[in-house]
């Protein structure tokens, strides 16, 4: 009995140590999570401030240009102006130059702070992930030490979460099927029905009006079939652009945006920064779908006349910006039956990215997204 008691005492001490370690790791994770939320809020404020500074710098640059032109005019005709006017021209030009320099310095400081916060957020995200992973491992150890093996399976897989996840997948599949069904019904199916009617009409025209009239009808019939074929190809392209696998994200986006501009009549400008590189397949698909959804929303719902798409590819992060001059909306108001923004957020969340939407009724929409580029698992360097 003494040996059994000794083992029990050892197990109790081990459990106390493991439990204490679990509490400390949990506190580290919570502190990191709190700092993450605080920095995320600060990052959003900095992004807004940068936009304001850019607008203010542009206005100051315009005033500075006018002041320099005024100073050049005064210097050229120095004798025609009083000392007060000369001094005022010099002081005004100098003041605008100083203001512009201060604005540029402030913008640089904000950008440096933004980059620092982004790096810190990535580190905090990794810390939270490791803390959660360690807590899960400790829970497994505790369950094994207590002999309650049933709880191990509860930690590895929660049945309720798996059920909800499966339900979401089914719902997403049904929504996609409904969308494709609606597009086929409203497009190619309607065209084919018209083709059948027009083919019967061709026979009647041939019998009543002769060959020439029938040729005109056949020409219209051929045009309808051609349009239907184009629509089918567009639906196939929307399902999965083959160029995405063959050529990569940038060429596929370039082609898609050019086709969208021709199809909708909306002016679409695409700016790409950084060095083109191939990304993991799931990442290229998610980013392409995200930009595609944003552009389609701007064309269909926002009634935009101009859309600007910017994408910057860095070694460890991809930044994308979609801006339109449409009618805008209130992001805080959820429209019943609309899942566009939800789908966009889900795509970015799957990549551990960050999404920012700035929009107001009548003021257009600005969407910014940042997605970290994660190297393959076998190429990662182990952290000490």
N, C-alpha and C positions, 0 to 999 in steps of 0.2 A: 504494500500500500504506500510506503514511503517513496518508492521509486515512481509510482503513478503520480503521487502528489508533486514530486519534484518536476516531472514532465509537465504537469498542469501549471505549476508556477512559472516554468520556462516559457510555456506557450502564452500565459497571461502577460508576461513581460514583453514577449515578442509582439503580442497584439497591441499592447500599450505603445510600444515604440513605433509600430507601423501606423497605428491610429494617429499618433502625434505627428508623424511625417505627413500623413494624408492631410491633416488640418493645415500644416504649414504650406504645403503645396497648393491647397485650395486658396489660402490667403494670398499667395503669390499670384495665382491665376486671377483672383478677384481684383487685386490691385492693378494688375496689368490690364484687365478688362475695363476698369474705371478710367485708367489713364488713356486707354485706346479710345473710349467714347469722348473723353475731354479733348484729345488731340484731333479726333475726327470732326468735332464741332468747330474747333479752331481752324482746321483746314478749310472747312466750308466758308468760314468768315473771311479767311485770307483770299480764297478764290474770288469771292464777291468784291473784296477790296482791290484786288488786282484789276478786275474788270473796270471798277470805278476809276482807278489810277490811270489806266490806259485811256479812258475817255477824257479825263482831266488833262493828261499829257497832250492829247491831240488838240484840245482847245487852247492850252497854253502855247503849244508849238505854233498854232495859227496866229495868236496874238504876238508871239515873239517875232514871227516872220514880218508881220505888219510893222512892229517897232523897229526892226532892222532896216526895213525899206524906208521908214520915216527918217531914221538916223542917216542913211545913205543920202537921202534927199537934202537933209540939213547940212551934211558935210560937203556935198557938192556945191551948194549955194550958201556957203557959210555967211557971207556978208549980208545976205538978204534976211537973216533972222536975228532976233535979239539974243542977248546972253541968256536970258531966262528960258527962251524957247530951245536954245542949243543944250543948256543944262538939262532941261526936262526930257529932251529926246535921248540924250545919253543915259540918264537915270532910268528912263522907262525901258530902254533896250536892255540895260544891265539887269534890272529887276526881273524881267521875264526870263533872261538867261539863267539867273540864279534860281528862280522858281522851277524852271524846267530841269535844271541839274538836281535840285532837291527831290523833285518827283521821280526822276530816273533812279536816284539813289534809294529812295523809299521803295520803289518797285523792285529794285534788285534785292534789297533786304527781305522783302516779302517773298520773292521767288526763292531765295536761299532758305528762308524759314520753311516755305512750303516743301522744298526738296528734303530738308531735314526731317520734317514731320512725316513725309511719305516713307522715308527710310525707317524712322522710328516705329511707324505703324506696322510696317512689314515685320520688324523685329518683335514687336509686341504680339502680333498675330501668331508668329512662330512660338513665342513663349506661352501664350494661352493654349495653343495646340499641344505643345509638349506637356503642359501642366495637366490638361484634360487626359492626355494619353497616360501620364504617370498615375493619375488618380484611378483611371480604369484598371491599370495593371495592379495597383495596390488593392483595389476591390477584389480582383481575382485572387490575389494572395490571401486576403482576409477570409474569403469564402473557402479556399482550400484548407487554410489553417483551422477553421471552425468545422470543417467537414460538410458544410452546406453546399454541395456541388450544384444544387438546383439553381442557386443564385448566379452561378457563373454563366449559365446559358441566358439568364435574364440580362446580364451586363453585355454579353456579346451581341445579343439581338433582342430588342424589345418588340414583342409581337404587335402591339398596337401601332407603333411607329411604322413598322413594316407594312401593316395593312393600310395606313394612311398614305404612305408613299406609293404603294401599288395603286391606290384609288386615284391619286394625282396623275399617275402615268396613264391610267385608263381614260380619265377625263381629258387629258391633253390629246390622246390619240383620237378620241371621239370628236373633239373640237376641230382637229386637223382634217378628219374625214368629212365632217360637216362642211368645212370651208371648201375642200376640194370638190365635194359633191355639188355645192352651190355654184362654184365657178364653172364646172362642166355643164350643169343644167342651164345656167344663164348664158354660157358662151357656145361651145361646140354643139351641145345638144339642140339648142334653139336653131343654130345655123343648119344642122342636118335636117331638122324638121322643115325649115324653109326650103332647103335643097329638094326635099321630096315634093313639096308643093310646086316649086318652080319647075321641076322636071315634068310634072303632069301638065303644067301650063305650056311648056315647050311643045308637047305633043299637040295640044289644042291649037297653038299658034301656027305650027307647021301645017296642020290640016286646013286652017281658016285663012291665014295670011301669007303663007308661002315660006320659002327657004330663008330669005333675007331677014324677015322678022324673027324667025326661029334662031338665026345666028346671033342676033342681038341678045335674045334671051339666054342663049348658051354662054355668051360672053359674060353676062351678069352672073350666071350660075357658076362659071369658072372662078370669078372674082370672089364669090361667097365661099367657095371651097378653099380658095387660097387664104382668105382671112381666117377661116376656121382652123386651117393647118397652123397658121401663125399663132393663134390662140392656144392650141394644144401644145405647141412648142414652148410658149411662155409658161404654161402651167407646169410642164416638165422641168423647165429651167428653175421655176420657183421651188419645186420640190427638192432639187439637188443639182446646182450648176456643175457640170462635169469639169469645167475649167478650174474649179476650186481644188480638185485633187491633182490636176495635171500642171497648172501654172502657178497656183498659190493665191493668196488673199488679195494682194494689190492689183494684179491684172484682172481678176474676176470682179473686184469692186469697180475698177475703171470701166469695164465693159457694161456692167449692170447700170451704173449711174448714167453712162452715155445713152443707153437704151431707154432708161426711165425718162431722161430729159426729152428724147425724141417722142416718146409715147404720150407723155403728159403735157408737154409744152412748157413745163416749169424750168427756169434757169437753174442748173445744178453745177456748182463748181467744186472740184475735188483737188485738195492740196495734200501731198504726202511729204513727210519729213523723215529724216533719218535714212538708214541703209535698209533696202529691201531684204527681208530674210524669211525663210519658211518657218512657220510655227507648227506646234503640234496640231494634228488634224482636227481634234475636237475644239481647239481654241480658234482655228481659222473659221470653222463652221459657225461657232457661237458669235464671233465678232461680225461676220458677214450677215448673219440673220438679224443681229441687233441693229446694224446700220440700215439694212433693208427695211426693217419694221419702222425705224424712225423716219426714213425718207417717205415710205408709203403713208404714214400718219400725217406727215407734213403736206403731202400732195392731196390726200383724200379728205382729211378732216380739218386741217388748219387752213386750207385754201391758200397756201403759200404761193408766191410768185418767184421767189428766189430762195435757194437752199445752198448752204456752204458746208461741205464735209471736209474735215481735216483729220489726218491720222499720222501720228508720230510713232515710229518704231525704234525703241531703244533696246539695249542688250537684255535688260531685265524687266522692261515694262512697255506696254503699248497704250498710248493715249489716243482717244478718239473724241472729236467734237462735231456735233451736228447742230447747225443754227439755221432757223428759217424766219421769214418775215410774216408769218401767218397770223391768224387771229388769236393765237395763244389760248391758255386755259389756266384754271386754278388747280395746281397739283394736289391741294389738300381736299378737293372735292372729288369723291369717287363716283364715276358714272356707272350706273347699274347696267350690267351686261357687257361691260367693256373690259377686256382682259389684255389689251395691248401693253400697257405699262407693267402689268404683273408679269407677263411673259418676258419683257425686256429685263426686268429686275431678276427674274429667275435665271436667265441665261448668264447674267453677270455674276450672280451669287455662286453659280456652279463653278466659276473660274476664280473664286475668291477675289473678285474685282470690286470696284467702287463706282457707284452711279450717282450723278448729280443732275437734277432737272430744275432749271430756272425758267419759269414762264408766268406771264400775267395776261389776263384778257386784253386783247388789242395790242400787246407788246411783243408778239412772237415767242419763240421757244428756243432755249439753249440747253442742249444735253451734253454732258461731259462724262466720260467713262475712262477708268484706268484699270488695266488688267495686268497682273504680274506674269512675266514669262518664266515658267518653272522648267528647269532642266530635267532630263530624264532621271529617274530615281537612282539608276546605277552610276550616274556621273556625279552625284552629290558628294561633297566632302563631309566626312563625319565630323560633328561638332563635339568639342570637349566640354 
